[in-house]
Structure formats: C-alpha cells, structure tokens
C-alpha cells in the first residue's frame, strides 16, 4: 500500500514525523507537506503565483503552498497514485466547525475529493511534547480505521484526547459538534505606525451535544467523524424548492458519490 502524508504545520513538524513513522508499518510512505506552517489555510489552493516543490530527503517533499496544494501536486505532478492519504498529527483539536478552517482536515479532504480514502489526525493538546506518547495508540487506530476509510471512500476526522489523559476511554463514532471561540480582534500599530489586526480567540466553549465529537473528547474518547465531500444541505432541498415554488429534479434529492466516480 502506498500512503501519502501531509499536514498544515510544516514538513519539520513533530506530529508529521510521528505519523510517518507509524504509517511505515502499513505501507510505503511518501510525504508532501508545506515548507512552513499553514494552519488555518482551510481548503485554499494556490492559483495566482507559482508553486515550488523541493525534495528534502527520499520520498519527502516540501511545497511552498497549502496542504491542498501539497496533495494536489502529490497526485497530479509526482503521480504517486496513493491508496491512502493521511494528514496530521495536528497539535490542537479540529472539532466541530474547526474543520471548515483546518488545513489538516482539508489535506485529507483533498485526497477524498479525488477518490482516495483519507484520515486526518488531531491531538486535543497543543503541546508538541505530548505527541510522542501517542505512538502506541496510533498504530492500533490505523489498523482499525484504514479498512473503514477504504470502505467509505471518504474522510475520517480523528481527534485524540490529550495524551496526559491516557489510557483513553475508547473510541466513538461522532457527528460534528459546536465549538465557539471568544473571537477577539487585537488592534495594534507596527513600527511604522500603520494599523494592523490580529484575530483569534483565547476562550473556547463547547456546548453539551450528545453524540458529538466535542462530547467524545470531553469524555476522554477518541472521536471519529466521517466527513462527506458533498456539503449540500440535502434535508433543506425540498423545503427550499417548496418555498420558492419550483420543481426539484428527482436526482437532486439523493446525494451522489463524486469521489467514487472520480476514482472510477
């Protein structure tokens, strides 16, 4: 099995090295990762400047683009034809709406978009020193999840509780929950007196939503959430058509499987 790895923390990130070492027990590992950190890059793809790809070591490539760029180049320039895409391990969770901003998750989603099963891994703690203790957990997780990712042909978003809470309580299949940041905006001046802004949120709240990824992490379970390539709100199609007084084609009522058709 050939495995393509990426992340959004950069090619020298400890989480990427850890995942590559564990994944090597399952197949031939190739790495195409950003040359520097690209956290929060979401599913951005670079269109208006050239991309550079540099071989760092055997089967390890650094790209000066986003995680999406990395997977795209791995598939369409290096022509790796992987059987699996792995992304991570991200220091910090990707829960609930985090998946919309996450470069880690988007790297995996780009693989699934092209019909390749994919798994994104994130660790609840942002302390990189806590990543090495996850090693004995990651191997058994991959053994469990790789066949399921292949069967689904989609992305599995995996969040692990903080390693200092090991042993974990188990595994839960979850839906996306809710995770709200305090959304501060810091207004400052640079040394030349020009105004700039720094956005973020230091305070986080996660409402109690049974069955959610957030609740699973709170209960010390590893959360596994299947993410579909099709983000259509299928349960809203018929009500919207009725409200607008238009007919809805029968085919629109059923989600298709574009990732499978691409691979075929």
N, C-alpha and C positions, 0 to 999 in steps of 0.2 A: 504494500500500500504506500502511495506517495502522499505526503502531508505538507501542505503549505501553511506556514505560520506568519502572522503579522501581529501588530499591536498599535497603540497610539502613544506609547511612552518613549519610543525610540529604540533603535537597534541595540543599544547597550543596556537596556532596562533589565534588572534582575528577574522580573517576572517572565519576560520573554525567554531568557536563558533557562530558567527553571522549566517552563513548559516545553521547550525544545528538548531538554534532556529527558524528560518523562515521555514525551511523544516518540522519541527514538526507539523505545521498546515496542512500538506499534507499526513502525514503517520508516521509510526514507524521508527525512525531514529536510525541507527547503524553507528558507526564511527570506521574506521580502518585507522590510519594515522601514518606517520613517527614519531619516538620519537624525532627527531631533524630536522632541516631544510634540505631539499634535493632539493633545487632549481637547475634547470639546469640538472636534472638527466635524462631527456628525458624518453624513454621507457625502461630504463635499468631494468633488472631482475637479482636477486642475485642467482648465481649458484655454487660458489666456496667457500662459507662459510655458516655456519648455520644461520638461521633466528630465532629471538626471538620475541614472541608476548606476551604482558603483558596487563592484564585488568586494566585499570586506574580507571574506575567507571562503573556503569551499562551501558552496550551496548557501551562503549568507550574502544578501544584497541589501544595501541601503539606498533608499529613494528620498529625494528632497520634496516629496509630496505628502498627501494624506494617506491614511490606511486604505481608503478606497482605491486611490492611485496604485498603491502597492499591490493589492490583489489583482487589479486590472492588468498591470504590467506583468505580474507573475503568470497570468492566464494567457495574455494575448501577445506579449513580447518574448518572454522566456519560454512560453508554450509548455508549461510544466505539466499540464493535464493532471492535476491532483485528484485524489479520491476523497480528500477531506481538507477543509480549511479550519484552522484553529486560530483564535485571537486572544491575546492576554499574556500572562495573567495581570490584570489591571489592579494596581494598588488603590483601592477605593471602590465602592459598590457601583453597580449600574442597575438600579432598581426603578420600577415604575417609569415615570416619564424621562428618567435619565437616559433611557435607550434612544430617545429622539436626538440627544446631543452627543452621545458617546461615539468616539472614533473606534473604540474597542468593538462595540456591538456592530457598528457599520462595516468594519472589516469582514466580520463573519457574514453579515447580510449580503455583501457584495458577492461572496462565494455562492451563497444560496441563490442569488439572482441569476447566476449562470448555471444553475442546476447542480451545484456541488454541495453536499451536506456540510454543515458548519456548526462549530461550537464556540461561543465566547465565554471566557472565564474572567470573573472579577472577585476580588477579595474585599470583604467589608472594611478592613482596617487599611488606612493609607500608609502605615508604617512599613517600608520595604524590608525592614529587619524581621518582620513576621512572615515573610513569604517562604523561606526555606523549610519551616516546619510543615508546610502544606504538601511536601513531596510525597509522603506515604499515602496521602488522601487522593492526589491527582491520578495516580496510576489506576487504582480500582474504579475511580469515576469515569475515566476514559474507557475502560473496559466495558462498563455498563452503558455508557452513552453513545459510543461510536455506532453500534448496531442500530440504536434508535434514531440517531440523526440520519443514517443512511435510509432507514425505512420511511422516515417522514420526508426526506429530501428538502428539509428546511433548516432554520437556525434554532439551536438551543441556547438560550441565555442562562448561564450558570452563575449564581452568586454564592460564595462561600462565606460563612460567618468568620469573625476574627479568629485567627489561629490560636490566640491565647485562651479561647473558649473550647479547645479540643479536649476530649473527643466530642464530635458533633452528635446531635440527637438522631440524625438520619437524613433521609432525602425526601423532598416534597416536590411534586409537580404543581406548579402555581400559575396564576394569572398575574398580569401587571397590577401593582397596587397604586398607592398615591404617596408621593414624597414631595414635600413642599419646602422650599428654601426661603430664607428671610429676604433675599433679593436686595441686598444693599447695593448702592451705587456710590463709590467714593470719588469725589471731585477734587482734583489736585492740579498743581501747576508744575510744568517741567522746568529745568534750569534756565530756559529762555523765556519763562513767563507764560508759555502757552498752556491753555487749559486742556486737561485730558481726564478721562473717566476710567475707573477700574470697577468692573461689575463682578458680582459673586454673591454668596450667601453663607454666613458663618453658622447660622442656626437652622436646624433641619427638624421637621416634624413628619411623622408617618402615622396617619390615622389607622385605627384598627379596622382592617378589612379582611375578614376570614377568607382563606384560600389564596391570599395574595403573596407575592414574593417578599414584600416587606414584613408581613407577619411571620413568614417562614424564617427569615433571618433573625427576627426578634426572638423566636422560639428556639434558636440555635440549630436550625435545619439548613442543609444545603438546598437552595432553591433552583429548580429547573423550569424555565418558561419557554415553551415553543413560540417562536415568532414567525408570522407568515410574511411572505414577500408582498402579498396583496393587502394593502391597508384600507381598502374600500370599506365603508360602514354598511355592510350588507343588510343589517337589520333596519337601516334607515332608507333603503332604496324605495320600497313600496310606499311607506308613508309620504315620502317626498314627491313621488310620482302622483299620488292621490291629491296632495295639497296643490300641486301645480296643474292638475287636470290633464296629465299626459299619460300615454300608454307606456308601459315598461316592457321591453323585449324579454321574452321568457329566459333567454340565455343570461341576461344581466342579473337574474335572481339567484344564480348559482356561482360561487367563487370558482374560478378556474385554477389550474396549476401551471403557471407560466414557467416556473423554474424547471419542472419536469419536461415541458415541451421544448425548452431551450436546449436541454441536455440531449434530448432525442434528436 
